[in-house]
Amino acid sequence: MVIFAWLSTRQGNTVVYYPNRILKGLEPWEGGSRTRNPFAWIKEALSSTEQDVINISGIDTAVYFVFMSTVLGILVLSGVILLPVLLPVAVTDDAIRKHSGQTTSNGTFSDFDKLSMANIEKGSMRLWAFVACTYWVSIVAYILLWKAYKHVSAMRANALMSPEVKPEQFAVLVRDLPDVTPGQTRKEQVDSYFKSIYPDTFYRSMVVTNNKEVDKIWGELEGFKKKLVRAEAIYAESQKSGGSEATRPTNKTGFLGLCGKKVDSIEYYSEKIQELTKKLEAEQKVALREKQERAALVFFTNRVAAASAAQSLHAQMVDHWTVMEAPEPRQLIWSNLNLKFFERITRQYIIYIIVFLTVAFYMIPIGLISALTTLKNLRKYLPFLKPIVDQDAIRTVLQAYLPQLALIIFLALLPKFLLFLSKTEGIPSQSHVVRAASGKYFYFTVFNVFLGVTLGGTLIDTMKTIQDDVGGTPQLLAKSLPSNATFFITFVALKFFVGYGLELSRLVPLIIFHLKKKYLCKTEAEIKEAWLPGDLSYATRVPNDMLIVTIVLCYSIIAPVIIPFGVLYFTLGWLILRNQALKVYVPSYESYGKMWPHMFKRIIAALLLYQLTMLGYFGVSQFKFTPILVPLPILSLIFAYTCSKKFYKAFCHTALEVACQELKQTANMEQIFKSYIPPSLSADKQEDEQFEDAMSQVSRSGSFV
């Protein structure tokens, strides 16, 4: 916080710490004063309202803070009962003294053992207190999750009822178009089909085209335009410093500019731009006339017609005329729109198999990391490190953080792979890809981090015992739960101390920005590109938060001392990310809270895992009243089913009572249509004759032109 307070007030750093406000034309510091209290950001974050977050960063960000607040509420209300009730019950028993050979922390934190269930005698009546608290945590979760689901549902409805015109509310995405009848174009097919069903509200259609070649040319053209601006900036700078002796920039035309003929950069880039512009226009005509695909965007003159069309069955066959709500223009993944119905299903199952194999095989190296990065095993398998790890200061740090740090680095390699897999499924929008990747990453972290660390470390450390007594494996695994509590407490602490420390200070983005600005950036556009912050990265942030939820819930009864660490994690997270959402991150899309049902399901999954864990742990603790916990998983499933039936459908489709609200002004349908034209198809030329084949228009008289 001290680093942030000092660095954020430096004039040259404002674009790193306040980019969101700068992009919106606001002063970096509220009130415009740089001499304010350096810790004023805390007050600003705490005093900000949900509407402030929605105005600055959108509904999706506000929903994320509902998630943070809900989890924080569950942990705080649970801790209020669990800590004063369970800790005295555990610390006043003496199971550890009677069985002195067993400790829950492998000799690392001996006093910690007395604060966990490991200090309770098997079959003891004291276990009733732990049973009651198991129910308390579940009931608190049910109540707060219900309130949160209801609140997010209302928030989504209010956003969709907004009088502001949003292009995606007037359009639907149509996939799986049937074969065109002889003598009919694809455009005529789409227009006639929807005109016959919606004669009064159909406005216009846009047939999706294969833009692979167009995008390639357009990308090259944009690249040369940037290079030309850069070359001109370098020449202008040379003129200022050298006067009449200014040197024009040059470059080589070969591979990566390292070989080939040396040419004048400004003239060369200008020639390439003229050449590619003509090539792009020719390819645009080819794409729009000859590369039309089995998908289209259809536009309606009002929101109710679009919402109704998106949730209606249009064809008798399920693989024909599949209609869904159109994503935002910036979200569309054009390359996926043409995939056929059964091809998408096949891809989905193949991806599920790949994800399953990824989860299964990643568990092996993660288990090895957990077991091998202990000091004992480092000395054993890497004897040359003994002089280093035997030093007191180094040993203390390594003992506390090495396994956790190794695990965090290992997990950082995975997200991009899961995003790629999700996109490969054929999903049409970026926000849906993020949600799909987030789900995969959550289950990966639960199985490989939570279960992998718990089971992997135990199995490797006690392999000899298991070989001697295979029948005692369940009891041995049950004992491993409290023995890993210290690992996960340290893991959670490391996540909020290091993770949120780096998040707030933004040291890495700051260093990268200044290096780029000093050595690479020559134009204002390049400088702006260097400091643009991106969004909150829900694909990785949400699963990482869910992992902490799972860990804290599963250990909340076994080792209640973990609860304050979970509370601190989500308290700091809420405070710091509130500041970042209001001042740093810029949303890359808006899905109006569609992430919430996925968050809800993951919390329910964590709750089920917690309840099953406690059911198993009480069982091996020889508590004869263990069956009293059997209703809990059943209650969780009933609760999840009830919430799904009551709320979920409104997140899949826009309710017609929401869509029928009046607009502030009449929608400019032509502007809405233009917003969906891909950049590579030159939106400013959509009226030209060359665009007539893929982009239709209906006149007020009803004829197609």
Residue pairs with C-beta under 8 A, 6 or more apart in sequence:
1 39
1 504
3 505
3 507
4 17
4 41
4 504
4 505
4 506
5 38
5 39
6 38
7 13
7 17
7 505
7 510
8 14
8 17
8 18
8 38
8 41
9 34
9 38
11 34
12 514
13 510
14 22
14 28
15 22
15 513
15 531
16 506
16 509
16 510
16 513
16 531
16 533
17 28
17 506
17 583
17 584
18 28
18 29
18 583
18 584
19 531
19 532
19 533
19 583
19 584
19 586
20 56
20 57
20 533
20 581
20 582
20 583
20 584
20 585
20 586
21 27
21 28
21 582
21 583
22 28
23 586
24 56
28 583
29 36
30 40
30 44
41 579
41 583
42 575
42 579
44 579
44 582
45 575
45 576
45 578
45 579
45 582
46 575
46 578
48 578
48 582
50 62
50 65
50 155
52 582
53 61
53 62
53 65
53 578
53 581
53 582
54 61
54 62
54 155
54 159
56 581
56 582
57 581
57 582
57 585
57 586
57 587
58 587
58 590
59 155
59 156
59 159
59 590
59 591
59 592
59 593
60 431
60 538
60 587
60 589
60 590
60 591
60 592
60 593
60 594
60 595
61 536
61 581
61 585
61 587
62 155
62 593
63 152
63 155
63 593
63 595
63 596
63 599
64 536
64 538
64 541
64 542
64 577
64 581
64 595
65 574
65 577
65 578
65 581
66 148
66 151
66 152
66 155
66 596
67 148
67 542
67 545
67 596
67 599
68 545
68 570
68 573
68 574
68 577
69 148
69 574
70 144
70 145
70 147
70 148
70 603
71 545
71 549
71 570
71 603
72 567
72 570
72 571
72 574
73 140
73 144
74 137
74 140
74 141
74 144
75 552
75 556
75 563
75 566
75 567
75 570
76 567
77 140
77 144
78 133
78 136
78 137
78 140
78 556
78 563
79 560
79 563
79 564
79 567
81 133
81 136
82 133
82 136
82 137
82 556
82 557
82 560
82 563
83 560
83 561
83 563
83 564
85 129
85 133
86 129
86 130
86 133
86 557
86 560
87 115
87 560
87 561
89 120
89 126
89 129
89 130
90 114
90 115
90 116
90 117
90 119
90 120
90 560
91 114
91 115
91 119
93 119
93 120
93 121
93 124
93 126
94 119
94 121
95 118
95 119
95 120
95 121
95 122
96 102
96 103
96 113
96 114
96 118
96 119
98 121
102 118
102 479
103 110
103 113
103 118
103 483
104 112
104 113
104 116
104 118
104 482
104 483
104 485
104 486
104 559
105 112
105 113
105 483
105 485
105 486
106 483
108 399
108 486
109 486
112 485
112 486
112 559
112 561
113 119
113 482
115 559
115 560
115 561
116 482
116 485
116 558
116 559
116 560
116 561
117 130
117 482
117 557
117 558
117 559
117 617
117 621
118 479
118 482
118 483
120 126
120 127
120 130
120 621
122 621
122 622
122 623
123 621
123 622
123 623
123 624
124 623
127 618
127 621
127 623
127 625
128 625
130 557
130 614
130 618
131 618
131 623
131 625
131 628
131 629
133 557
134 557
134 611
134 614
134 629
134 632
135 632
137 553
137 556
137 557
137 610
138 607
138 611
138 632
138 635
138 636
141 603
141 607
142 635
142 636
142 639
145 600
145 603
145 604
145 639
145 643
146 639
146 643
148 600
149 596
149 600
149 643
149 646
149 647
150 647
152 593
152 596
153 647
153 650
153 651
155 593
156 592
156 593
156 596
156 650
156 651
157 650
157 655
157 658
159 592
159 593
160 169
160 592
160 654
160 658
160 659
161 658
161 661
163 661
163 662
163 663
163 664
164 663
164 664
165 663
165 664
165 665
165 667
165 668
165 672
167 328
167 329
167 671
167 672
167 675
167 676
168 325
168 326
168 327
168 328
168 329
169 303
169 306
169 307
169 654
169 659
170 203
170 299
170 300
170 301
170 302
170 303
170 306
170 667
170 669
170 672
171 297
171 298
171 299
171 300
171 306
171 326
171 672
171 676
172 297
172 298
172 300
172 306
172 309
172 310
172 323
172 324
172 325
172 326
173 295
173 296
173 297
173 323
173 324
173 325
173 326
173 327
173 337
173 428
174 190
174 295
174 296
174 297
174 298
174 321
174 322
174 323
175 294
175 295
175 322
175 324
175 337
175 338
175 339
175 341
175 428
176 294
176 295
176 319
176 320
176 321
176 322
176 340
176 341
177 186
177 189
177 190
177 294
177 295
177 296
177 320
177 321
178 320
178 321
180 186
180 189
181 189
185 292
185 693
186 207
186 292
186 296
186 694
187 205
187 207
187 292
187 692
187 693
187 694
187 695
187 696
188 696
188 704
190 205
190 207
190 296
190 298
190 696
191 202
191 205
191 696
191 698
191 704
193 321
194 202
194 205
194 298
194 309
195 202
195 698
195 702
197 309
197 314
198 300
198 305
198 309
199 702
201 300
201 301
201 302
201 305
202 298
202 299
202 300
202 301
202 305
202 698
203 299
203 300
203 301
203 669
203 673
203 698
204 298
204 299
204 669
204 673
204 695
204 696
204 697
204 698
205 296
205 297
205 298
205 299
205 695
205 696
206 296
206 297
206 298
206 299
206 673
206 676
206 677
206 694
206 695
206 696
207 292
207 293
207 295
207 296
207 693
207 694
207 695
207 696
208 292
208 293
208 295
208 296
208 297
208 334
208 337
208 338
208 694
209 287
209 288
209 291
209 292
209 293
209 681
209 694
210 287
210 291
210 293
210 338
211 287
211 291
211 334
211 678
211 680
211 681
212 335
213 283
213 286
213 287
214 280
214 283
214 284
214 287
214 678
214 680
214 681
215 678
215 680
217 276
217 279
217 280
217 283
217 680
218 280
218 679
218 680
219 680
220 276
221 273
221 276
221 277
221 280
224 269
224 272
224 273
224 276
225 269
225 273
226 523
226 525
226 526
227 265
227 269
228 265
228 266
228 269
228 270
228 273
229 523
229 525
230 522
230 523
230 526
231 249
231 265
231 266
231 269
232 266
233 522
233 523
234 249
234 522
235 246
235 248
235 249
235 266
237 522
238 246
238 247
238 248
238 249
239 246
248 264
248 265
248 266
249 264
249 265
249 266
250 262
250 263
250 264
250 265
251 257
251 262
251 263
251 265
251 268
252 258
252 259
252 260
252 261
252 262
252 263
253 260
253 261
253 263
253 268
254 260
254 261
280 680
280 682
281 682
281 690
284 680
284 681
284 682
284 685
284 690
285 690
287 681
287 694
288 681
288 690
288 691
288 693
288 694
288 695
289 690
289 693
289 694
292 693
292 694
293 337
293 338
294 338
294 340
295 337
295 338
297 326
297 676
298 309
298 323
299 306
299 669
299 672
299 673
300 306
300 309
301 667
301 669
302 667
303 654
303 659
303 660
303 663
304 656
304 659
304 660
306 325
306 326
306 659
307 325
307 653
307 654
307 655
307 656
307 658
307 659
308 656
309 323
310 323
310 324
310 325
310 326
310 653
310 654
311 652
311 653
312 323
314 321
314 323
315 321
318 341
319 340
319 341
319 342
322 341
324 428
325 653
325 654
326 332
326 676
327 428
327 429
327 430
327 431
327 432
327 589
327 591
328 429
328 589
328 590
329 675
329 676
330 430
330 588
330 589
331 429
331 430
331 431
331 589
331 591
332 428
332 429
332 430
332 676
333 423
333 427
333 428
333 429
333 430
333 433
334 678
336 423
336 426
336 427
336 428
337 428
339 347
339 426
343 426
344 425
344 426
347 424
347 425
347 426
348 425
348 426
351 421
351 422
351 424
351 425
354 421
355 418
355 421
355 440
355 443
355 444
358 417
358 444
359 443
359 444
359 447
359 448
362 414
362 444
362 448
362 452
363 447
363 448
363 451
363 452
363 456
365 410
366 407
366 410
366 448
366 449
366 452
366 453
366 456
367 452
367 453
367 455
367 456
367 457
367 459
367 460
368 456
368 460
369 403
369 406
369 407
369 410
370 403
370 407
370 452
370 453
370 456
370 457
370 487
371 377
371 456
371 457
371 460
371 461
372 378
372 381
373 402
373 403
373 406
374 402
374 403
375 389
375 395
375 398
375 399
375 402
378 385
378 389
378 398
378 402
379 385
379 386
379 389
388 394
389 395
389 398
400 490
401 490
401 494
403 487
404 487
404 490
404 491
404 494
405 494
407 449
407 453
407 491
408 494
408 495
411 445
411 449
414 441
414 444
415 437
415 441
415 539
415 540
418 437
418 440
418 441
418 444
418 539
419 433
419 434
419 437
419 539
421 437
421 440
422 433
422 434
422 436
422 437
422 440
423 433
425 436
427 433
427 436
429 589
429 591
430 588
430 589
431 589
431 590
431 591
431 594
431 595
432 591
432 594
434 538
434 539
434 595
435 538
435 591
435 594
435 595
435 598
437 539
438 538
438 539
438 540
438 542
438 543
438 595
438 598
439 598
439 602
441 539
441 540
441 543
442 542
442 543
442 546
442 547
442 602
442 605
444 543
445 543
445 544
445 546
445 547
446 546
446 547
446 550
446 605
446 606
446 609
449 547
450 547
450 550
450 551
450 554
450 609
453 484
453 487
453 488
454 477
454 480
454 481
454 484
455 477
455 480
457 480
457 484
457 487
458 476
458 477
458 480
458 483
458 484
459 466
462 476
465 472
465 476
466 472
466 473
466 476
474 616
474 620
475 620
478 616
478 617
478 620
478 621
481 554
481 555
481 558
481 613
481 617
482 558
482 559
485 555
485 558
485 559
485 561
485 562
488 551
488 555
488 562
489 559
489 561
489 562
489 565
491 551
492 548
492 551
492 552
492 562
492 565
492 566
492 569
493 565
495 544
495 548
495 569
496 565
496 568
496 569
496 572
496 573
500 572
500 573
500 576
502 508
503 576
503 577
503 580
504 576
504 579
504 580
506 584
509 531
509 533
512 530
513 530
513 531
516 526
516 530
517 527
517 530
520 526
520 530
521 527
521 530
532 586
533 584
533 585
533 586
534 585
534 586
534 588
535 585
535 586
535 587
535 588
535 589
536 577
536 580
536 581
536 585
536 587
538 595
542 595
542 598
542 599
542 602
543 602
545 570
545 573
546 599
546 602
546 603
546 606
548 566
548 569
548 570
549 566
549 602
549 603
549 606
550 605
550 606
550 609
550 610
551 562
551 566
552 562
552 563
552 565
552 566
552 569
553 606
553 607
553 609
553 610
554 606
554 609
554 610
554 613
555 562
556 562
556 563
556 566
556 610
557 614
558 613
558 614
558 617
593 651
594 651
596 651
597 644
597 647
597 648
597 651
600 640
600 643
601 640
604 636
604 639
604 640
607 636
608 633
608 636
608 637
611 629
611 632
611 633
611 636
612 633
614 629
614 632
615 626
615 629
615 630
615 632
615 633
618 626
618 629
619 626
673 686
673 695
674 683
674 686
677 683
677 686
677 695
681 691
685 691
686 695
696 704
696 705
697 704
697 705
698 704
698 705
699 705
